[in-house]
């Protein structure tokens, strides 16, 4: 069986589209279509079902991908390592939420980039969970940190850590609503405080309200900015309330720049997962970074 055909097949399987696979492979879409048809003729079985948007693998297609992909990845690893035998650096492509990548993952992995023989180069992409997992499936990333657990056998996920979510605001807002007690301030007053969030759907505030108050937030977002570090800065500046991971707001809380508005008996948690393409942990540089992050996460609180 032609390895070039298998490579094209695995790329289509991961990308879910002939068009996207063609872009990844640097081929035309007709060339990709022709190669898949050739492979299907050789096997005597259809590998994909054509949909209005993209393609869906058949059972045979899924089975072939799960058998072939790890071996093709290993062959690519050998080929890439032979491109520059004088250099021991291997590149790890990492993706995930911007604040977690910046505050947690990159500092933890930076020790692998030093001059102590670890030989790892890093390339980080900042993306939503959906974008990161799609990129991982398409072969654009090696490791993804995500708050969504991927489904299916193509990707494998390991729980990395839990983060506690805290409802915070600047001291003047805390004083106004009478926060800081075990039960927090009056809900009617709390609903009048402007909301700072990362998206119009208020994902963090809605999770907190649902978990702690068994309610949906009544007020829309006042400040929407797609980075929790910017949400933190706006909260410290007094723009309103926010729900933040405790690790991100810990310093501001300790300094008194922020105050916890509520102290629930059980705080809401958000779980992070460390995802890879199935079989790629056989590649040493991915396995090393994967293990390093898991070890670092044991000390994160």
SULVENPE-V976513 format. One line per field, one symbol per residue. burial: I if it has 9 or more other ideal C-beta (glycine too) atoms within 8 Angstrom, else O. A space follows every 50 residues. Layout:
burial: ???
//
This chain:
burial: OOOOIIIIIIIIIIIIIIOIIIOIIOOOIOIIIOIIOIIIOOIOOOIIOO OOOIIOIIOIIIOIIIOIIIIIIIIOIOOOOOOOOOOOOIIIIIIIIIII IIIIIIOIIIIIIOOOOIOIOIOIIOIOIOIIIOIIIIIIIIIIIIOOOI OOOIIOIIOIOOIIIIIIIIIOIIOOIIIOOOOIIOOOIIIOIIIIIIIO OIIIIIIIIIOIOOOOIOIOIIIIIOIIIIIIOIIIOIIIIIIIIIIIIO OIIOOOOIIIIIOOOOOIOIIIIIIIIIIIIOIOIIIIIIOIIIOIIOOO O
//
